[in-house]
Amino acid sequence: MHETPAHSEHGFNWLSLIFSNEEIHHFGHVYMTIAIMLLILAGAFIARIQLNKAIKREDAGLIPDSKLTFRNFFDILAEKLYGLAETVMGKHNAKLYFPIVGVLFTYIFTSNFIGIIPGFLPPTDNLNTTFALGVFVFLYYNYVGIRTSGLAYFKHFLGPVLWLSPLILLVEIASHIFRPISLGLRLRGNIMGDHVVLGIFNDLTPYVMPAVFYGIGLFVCLVQAFVFCLMTMVYISLSATHDH
């Protein structure tokens, strides 16, 4: 899947100091994904060290730190996401599938957030990345359905009425195929649009005014990661339901 070089669309890109324009055009989203995963792993490693130190205290780490730390950040993130997972999927399914949702949210939000930093392009600005995420969700929730219900999972593709089953089958297949496409297009479109708007206002008014749009951009980053993971939880919940 080929696109116009993102670095030429949005101005200076730090990757151009290391890689050629052609490499950035074809593999820039891959390089950024690797960098983001390393960044997340580093943050999680620091949070783990802080947690180990907190456990050795007299309160065994039960009392939160007085200031924001990596440990506090991941605690807050996990608590809020898990509460949402329980609401959408139920307590039983939340325990099973929260790790996948948590990883998806962390990666997508970090990828989106990178895009509002001048000189960096978010991997979620590329259709290859967003469609890959959509296809992963598609494969995973179908895997959950098959693992939970076996071959009976496919009965819901036929509907409750036998004579309508050919029509219901076509509708269900189209619906399931559209899901990863919808996830990928929605995420990519919103992040690309947000990045373009930030770039335009940075060029027009480099002081004060862009701060407003950076705040809006951060909100968009959060909302798009939230929407993607919310839809993922809905799909998993529907697939994991025994009564199809």
PyMOL commands that set and color helices and strands:
alter all, ss='L'
color gray80, all
select helices_A, chain A and resi 6-10+14-17+21-55+70-114+123-125+127-157+162-204+209-240
alter helices_A, ss='H'
color red, helices_A
deselect
rebuild
show_as cartoon
